[in-house]
Amino acid sequence: MKIEVLEKNDTDLRIVVKDADVPLMNALRRLALAEVPCMAIEEVVMIENSSILQDEIIAHRLGLTPLRSNLDTYDTPEECECQSEFGCQKCRVTLTLDAEAKDAARTVYSGEIISENPEIIPVSDKVPIVKLAKNQKLKLEAYARLGRGKTHAKWQPVSMCAYKYYPKITIPEEKCSLCQKCVDICSKQVFTIKNEKIEVKDLLKCTLCMDCVEICPQKTNILKIEWEKNWFIMNVESTGTLSPERVLQEATKLLAKQLTEFEEQIKAEQQ
């Protein structure tokens, strides 16, 4: 299998995967969504809340606030040695929030959350938590743990993980005065006209919708849209809790682990 990086930044990764198949691509996609762990607030202890919002709503907002995660330092609760429902320093992070509106109404943002570990902090400090009126106060203590997306969406490290076939377009050799129809119907602007002949402007934008083929006026030597066998384009959009490449690395490790366990079970049944 060969991988080519098309685009990459802190939260987005777009790659071309060659010599793979659909089961493998779908396994990586599902693992990234449901099995790769990340940190999120699980429990909130309200010390004082005089805002208009109920404790449960504030706790829900805190839980859905993405936190930067460190998979090398912390263990998931089920794998931690403490095996305690309260957790320990190896599987739990304590965060506090103490905000007050003294002279005028103000909005409390995620940047005001203080963590005992400077590495485990909100991805963005601009997530609104609650709006306090004058003299209102919010004081709480929250506990974050590693979890998996199959348990709750707040533990999904990606907001999007998808793949599609790598497009393959064959252009007619003969010139056609009606090719402008194929160009105009493409919403992704894949084609352009040059020297009275249709050309591919951006191959990777093609979604294989076949609209251009259906409208093509030619009866023979028509525009042909196909896909490369065992070639895929994969897009990973991280919430910021983990880098997109780390998400794929962890998904690959989990797949290898699951396959090994499956192989061992088969051998055990055969004995």
Stockholm file with secondary structure:
# STOCKHOLM 1.0

chainA/1-271         MKIEVLEKNDTDLRIVVKDADVPLMNALRRLALAEVPCMAIEEVVMIENSSILQDEIIAHRLGLTPLRSNLDTYDTPEECECQSEFGCQKCRVTLTLDAEAKDAARTVYSGEIISENPEIIPVSDKVPIVKLAKNQKLKLEAYARLGRGKTHAKWQPVSMCAYKYYPKITIPEEKCSLCQKCVDICSKQVFTIKNEKIEVKDLLKCTLCMDCVEICPQKTNILKIEWEKNWFIMNVESTGTLSPERVLQEATKLLAKQLTEFEEQIKAEQQ
#=GR chainA/1-271 SS CEEEEEEECSSEEEEEEESCCHHHHHHHHHHHHHTSCEEEEEEEEEEEECSSSCHHHHHHHHHTSCBCCCTTTCCCTTTSTTCCTTCCTTTCEEEEEEEECSSSCEEEEGGGCEESSTTSCBSCTTCEEEEECTTCEEEEEEEEEEECTTTCGGGCSEEEEEEEEEEEEECCSSCCTTTHHHHHHCTTCCEEEETTEEEESCGGGCCCCCHHHHHCCCSSSCCEEEEEEEEEEEEEEECSSSCHHHHHHHHHHHHHHHHHHHHHHHHHHHC
#=GC SS_cons         CEEEEEEECSSEEEEEEESCCHHHHHHHHHHHHHTSCEEEEEEEEEEEECSSSCHHHHHHHHHTSCBCCCTTTCCCTTTSTTCCTTCCTTTCEEEEEEEECSSSCEEEEGGGCEESSTTSCBSCTTCEEEEECTTCEEEEEEEEEEECTTTCGGGCSEEEEEEEEEEEEECCSSCCTTTHHHHHHCTTCCEEEETTEEEESCGGGCCCCCHHHHHCCCSSSCCEEEEEEEEEEEEEEECSSSCHHHHHHHHHHHHHHHHHHHHHHHHHHHC
//
